[in-house]
Amino acid sequence: MILDYRNTLLVILSLCSCQVTANLFPESFDEELVLRPERDGRLVSRFAFTTVLDGAYPRDPETLGLEDHAQHYTLFPLALGQLLREYAITELHLTLNAGKWNYENWGYPEEFGVGTGAELWAWMGDAGPMSVDERWTGLRNALAGLFCASLGSLDDQRTTSPTLTFRPEGHLPQHNYSYQLRHATLPSEHVCTENLTPFLKLLPCKSLSGIASLLNPHRLFDADWHGLGIHVRYVRDTGVEVRLSFQAVFDPVRYSSDKKRGTITFDWSLHSLFDRTIDRSCPVAQSSKIFIRASNEDSAKLSPEPTTSDKHSVIFDVLKTPKPLDIAMTWPDEPVFQYPLSPPPSALTHLAIQRTLTGPNQSRGHLTVSITNNEAVPIKAGYLETMPWLLQFYLHSLKVTSNGTPREDLVSIVSYVPPVPHARPALLQALISLPANSTVVLTMDVVKPFLRYTEHPPDAQRGWDLPPAVFIPFGVDGEDLGARTGSNHSGNPRHDGRLHRLYSPTLLVDLATPDFSMPYNVIIMSCTLIALIFGSVFNLLTRKFVIVSLRPETPKVVE
Amino acid sequence: MADVGNALVFDPAKLTFESIWTRRKIVASYWIAILLATPLWWKTTSIDRLSLPGSRVRSLGSRELLFPVDIAIATPAAHSRLSTDLLTSLQPALSEQGLSVTVDVDETIPSTGPGKYRISSRLHESKWVLQDRELCTGDLATLPANQLSDVLMRLLTPYTSWSSSEAHRVVKYSPRLRLAFTLLNEDASSGAAAISWELENSVQNYLNVTLDRFLVLHNFTIESQVQFHAPLAFQPRTLDVDGQTVHGLTQEDLTVFVNSAEWTLSSSVSNDPVLHFVLFIPSAEHSPLYILDQNGVLTSSDAFILPQWGGIVLLNNPPYHLTTSMLHNPFSTFRHQLLSLLGVPGLPPGVEYDGSEPFSDWQLDALVRHRAQENFVNSRETLNSIVALVKQIDNMPVGRDVRDDVQGALTALNNALATARSSSMTALKYSSEALTLSSRAFFNPGMLALLYFPAEHKYAVYAPLFAAVVAPLVAAILREVMVWRKARREAAAATAATTRGTQPAQRQRVD
C-alpha cells in the first residue's frame, strides 16, 4: 500500500518537474541506458544523462572582462556551468577511457570518443580580452581539478587544432569573430574511481536514484572496457546541452561462470551486471529509458515485459515500470555460450584500421597504417595524426600501396604542421581515397628523438604512449555515410548528424633512455680527469729540478 | 777539458724557470685566481634574496588606525557640563579602540556623516532611537552623563563587548564574496521534496536592499543550485512528542551537519570566499526535523549558523515548487545570518533603529572602522611574519614580485594611516589593498623554489673536484714555506759562522 502511494507520488512528482520553469532558463533532464549484446558474448552498455538549459547561449568571449550574470541552476551542474562561463567555452568534449575498443566485434560505439586515455577538445570564440590559449590552459586546469585527472599535462606539447576530424557537434552561434578548436590527448591517463565520483556529483540524482543508481564503481571498473565522457554543445533553437555519458563493455559470460560452475551462459540481468537494481526513479528526470538493442530473429527472452519497442530496440520506461526494476535477458535455446570462431558475416564498421610501429632500434622506425574499406563502394576517409614530437615523421618517405600496388594518388595531405622538439606536436591531416573492398597501406619512416634528462617520466623504461590516429569515413562526395548497412547496430537516433569517428589503438614507443645515475657518474669522471690534469700540470710547473750526481765526487782530471 | 768540468757542475737552480721566485709566483697566481673566482662562484650559486624593507615594517610597530569621531550635542549651551563629562568618560576608553573623540555643543543642526554624529533630545520619553547618524532621546538635562556615555560606547565600539564565539563567526574580509544558495533535498525520491524555487525573485525581494547596503564593503556574486540527493552523514535522533514521531538534531549533530564528501556545494573556478546558504528539506523518513537544545528538548528554531561557512535553514514538508512568498521566512533568516556572518554589530539594549535601511548608519560605520582596523592589523602581522620568515630561513629566495608586494602593502598601510583621519572608507580601501598584497607576498610560490635543494647535495658534487685540486695547492704552499724557513735558517747559520767566537750569545739566540 505504501509502495503504491509512493509510486503515484513519484509519477506526480515527475510530471510536476517537467513543467517547472521558475528559473531564467527552463531546464530538462533525460537519462537513458543502451544495452547491446554483441556476438562475442560481450554486452556494450552506454549511460547518457542529458541536461538541457533551454534558451541559454554560450558566453560571448567579448564579455570576459566584465561581470558575468548570476548563475542559477536547478538541474544543470553548477560546477560545470561556472567553468564554461568562466572561460567562455562554446563546445567541450572530454573523454577518459581505459581499454581498446574492439571495432571488429563491437561495431561502432554509441559514443564515438573511445580513444584510450584522456582526450579533451573544445571550440572557443576567438575574441575578447583573453586569448584562446589562455582560456584553453584555464579550462584544462579547471577540468583537472573537477575530475581529479592529470589533464594539466595536456599542455602545448600535446595541443593541436585538427579541424578536419573534430568538427563541432552542435552549432556555433553567429558572431563577427571566428571559432578556434583546441584538441589534446593523453593516452597514458587511466580512468578510475576517483574520476567517477566527481562525475556522479554532476548528476541531478547522483547515483542514488534512477538509471544512475546502476553506476556501481566496483562493477564498472571491472568491465573489459570502460570510459566516461562529458559533452557540452550549443544547439540552435534549443540551448546549451550537457551530456554526461558512461560506456562500459561487460562480459556476462565471465560473470555467469563465476556463479554457476560448469554452465557458461550469455544470460544477464541488471543485477548480475551491476550488482544493483533500479529501486526508485529519479524524481526530476523528464524521461528515463532503457533501450535494449536486440534483433528480431534473436531467440532471447526478456523479463519483465518491455514498455514499447521500435525498429532497433525494445524500450523500458523506468518512470512507468514497477520498482525494483531488474531487467533480465536469457537465451533458453542456447544453454551454453559458444564463442563464434568465424568472422562476422558482414563487417560492423565502414573501415578497419591497423597501425603498427616497427623498427629494431631506438633511433629510427617505420610507421605502418593499414586501412581496409569494408564497403562495396569507394570511400573517402579523413586521417588524423596528432603526434607528440617523441616520434617525428619523414613525410617524404610516405609510400601508399593498395592491394600490393603503389598508388600515391590515393592520399592527399590536407595540412601538415611539423613538430618543434620540446614544444609542439606534429599535426598531420590527410584525405585517403579507399577503393571498394580493398586495403590501403601507408608506410612512413619515423625518427625517435633524444629527450632531455628532465623530460623523462618516472617510469622511463616503460616507453611512451602515443595518441591514437583518428579516421572519419566520408561518402565519396564527402558527405556522411550514415549508418553502416547490413549491421543490426544501426540507426542510433542520437547520432544526429555527427560524423562517425574511428580511433586506432595507441602505440608504445621505446625511446633511448639513459642510465639516470649518469649525471653523477659524469660529474665524478670529469672531476677526476680535471683533478688529474691539474695535478700533473701544476706539479710540472712548480717542480724543482736538481742534478743528482751518481759518480763519486770530483773525479781526477786526466790531462 | 774545462768545458766538460763546467757541464758537470751545472746547477739547474740557476735556470730562469727554476728560480725560487718564479715558482713562488706560480703558486701565488694559482691562489690569486682561486681567491678572485670565489666571489664569482659565490654569486652564481647563491639564492636570489632581495632585501625586504624590514625597518619600515618594524617602524609600523604597534601603530593603529585612528579614526576621528565628532559628537555634537544639540542642546542649549547651558549643558556644556554634559559635554565635558561625556568627553572625560569617553576619551580614555575610546582612544584605546582607535577613536579620537571630540564633543561639541551645537544648537544649530550640523551636518552628519561618517564619523560625525549628533545627539538630540527630540523625544518626549526617555528611550533611545537612532535616525541616520542621530541619536534621539528625551530630555538631556536630566540624563546622567554616564548613561549616555555607556550607550555611545556600545554604539561606537560594539566589538569590545563581543564574545569570542561571536567574533569567530564573522567571515574573513574580502572585497569580493560569493553567495551560494542551495536548495538541498535530503532525498527527493522519498516524496518530501521541493523541486524548484523562485530564487531570483526572492533574492530580489528579500535580500537586495541588504546587499546594496554592504556595497561599500563587499561586492557580491550570487549563484544557486538545487540538489535532489544530499544524504546526511549521521542519523538524526528520533523523539516522541505529543504522540507524533519527530526527528531532532542535537547540538553535536549541527557541527557535523554539512556532509562535504557527498554534497557538491563549492566549486573551483574562483578564489573568492564563499558563503553558503542552504535550505535543507529533510527526507520523508526524517521529517519533521527540528533542532534540539543541550538538554535534548525541541527548540522553536529552524536555522543555525556555521561560523565563517554560512547558514542553514530547515524546511519541513514543503510543496514541490517554492514560490517567492513561501520563501519569505527562510530568506529573512538568511538575511539575519548574512548580517551576523558579515559582522554587523547588534544594537545596545534599549536602543531602537527607526529607519528604512536594514541596519543603521552607526552600525555600518562601526563595521567599516572595525574591518579597516582588522585588515590593518592582519596585514601588518603578515608583513612581520614575512620578514621574520625570510630572516629565519637562509635558503628562502626573495624575488622581485615578493619585494614589490611587500613595498606595495607598506605604501597602502601608510596611506591607510594617513587617510583614516579624513575618511574611514578610504582607509578601508587601502587596508584591504594592503591585506591582499601582503597575503599574496606571503603565499608567493617562488619563495619555496630552492628550499628543497640542500647544501649537502651541492658539496657532494663539488667535493671530488675541489678536494683533488686543493690538495696539491696546499702541499705546494707548505713546501714553499718549509723551503723558505730552511733558507732563512741557513742564512742565519752562515751569518753566525762568520761571527763565531766574537758573539756566542747571539748565535744561541738565532738557533
Boltz contact constraints between the chains, C-beta under 6 A:
constraints:
  - contact:
      token1: [A, 9]
      token2: [B, 191]
      max_distance: 6.0
  - contact:
      token1: [A, 16]
      token2: [B, 320]
      max_distance: 6.0
  - contact:
      token1: [A, 17]
      token2: [B, 195]
      max_distance: 6.0
  - contact:
      token1: [A, 20]
      token2: [B, 195]
      max_distance: 6.0
  - contact:
      token1: [A, 20]
      token2: [B, 196]
      max_distance: 6.0
  - contact:
      token1: [A, 20]
      token2: [B, 321]
      max_distance: 6.0
  - contact:
      token1: [A, 22]
      token2: [B, 196]
      max_distance: 6.0
  - contact:
      token1: [A, 22]
      token2: [B, 198]
      max_distance: 6.0
  - contact:
      token1: [A, 70]
      token2: [B, 222]
      max_distance: 6.0
  - contact:
      token1: [A, 71]
      token2: [B, 223]
      max_distance: 6.0
  - contact:
      token1: [A, 72]
      token2: [B, 199]
      max_distance: 6.0
  - contact:
      token1: [A, 72]
      token2: [B, 200]
      max_distance: 6.0
  - contact:
      token1: [A, 72]
      token2: [B, 224]
      max_distance: 6.0
  - contact:
      token1: [A, 73]
      token2: [B, 225]
      max_distance: 6.0
  - contact:
      token1: [A, 74]
      token2: [B, 196]
      max_distance: 6.0
  - contact:
      token1: [A, 74]
      token2: [B, 226]
      max_distance: 6.0
  - contact:
      token1: [A, 78]
      token2: [B, 225]
      max_distance: 6.0
  - contact:
      token1: [A, 79]
      token2: [B, 267]
      max_distance: 6.0
  - contact:
      token1: [A, 82]
      token2: [B, 267]
      max_distance: 6.0
  - contact:
      token1: [A, 82]
      token2: [B, 269]
      max_distance: 6.0
  - contact:
      token1: [A, 83]
      token2: [B, 269]
      max_distance: 6.0
  - contact:
      token1: [A, 86]
      token2: [B, 269]
      max_distance: 6.0
  - contact:
      token1: [A, 145]
      token2: [B, 268]
      max_distance: 6.0
  - contact:
      token1: [A, 201]
      token2: [B, 264]
      max_distance: 6.0
  - contact:
      token1: [A, 204]
      token2: [B, 228]
      max_distance: 6.0
  - contact:
      token1: [A, 205]
      token2: [B, 228]
      max_distance: 6.0
  - contact:
      token1: [A, 205]
      token2: [B, 229]
      max_distance: 6.0
  - contact:
      token1: [A, 206]
      token2: [B, 229]
      max_distance: 6.0
  - contact:
      token1: [A, 208]
      token2: [B, 229]
      max_distance: 6.0
  - contact:
      token1: [A, 209]
      token2: [B, 189]
      max_distance: 6.0
  - contact:
      token1: [A, 280]
      token2: [B, 189]
      max_distance: 6.0
  - contact:
      token1: [A, 283]
      token2: [B, 188]
      max_distance: 6.0
  - contact:
      token1: [A, 283]
      token2: [B, 189]
      max_distance: 6.0
  - contact:
      token1: [A, 284]
      token2: [B, 228]
      max_distance: 6.0
  - contact:
      token1: [A, 523]
      token2: [B, 461]
      max_distance: 6.0
  - contact:
      token1: [A, 524]
      token2: [B, 464]
      max_distance: 6.0
  - contact:
      token1: [A, 527]
      token2: [B, 464]
      max_distance: 6.0
  - contact:
      token1: [A, 527]
      token2: [B, 465]
      max_distance: 6.0
  - contact:
      token1: [A, 531]
      token2: [B, 468]
      max_distance: 6.0
  - contact:
      token1: [A, 531]
      token2: [B, 469]
      max_distance: 6.0
  - contact:
      token1: [A, 534]
      token2: [B, 469]
      max_distance: 6.0
  - contact:
      token1: [A, 535]
      token2: [B, 472]
      max_distance: 6.0
  - contact:
      token1: [A, 538]
      token2: [B, 472]
      max_distance: 6.0
  - contact:
      token1: [A, 541]
      token2: [B, 26]
      max_distance: 6.0
  - contact:
      token1: [A, 542]
      token2: [B, 23]
      max_distance: 6.0
  - contact:
      token1: [A, 542]
      token2: [B, 26]
      max_distance: 6.0
  - contact:
      token1: [A, 542]
      token2: [B, 476]
      max_distance: 6.0
  - contact:
      token1: [A, 545]
      token2: [B, 12]
      max_distance: 6.0
  - contact:
      token1: [A, 545]
      token2: [B, 18]
      max_distance: 6.0
  - contact:
      token1: [A, 547]
      token2: [B, 12]
      max_distance: 6.0
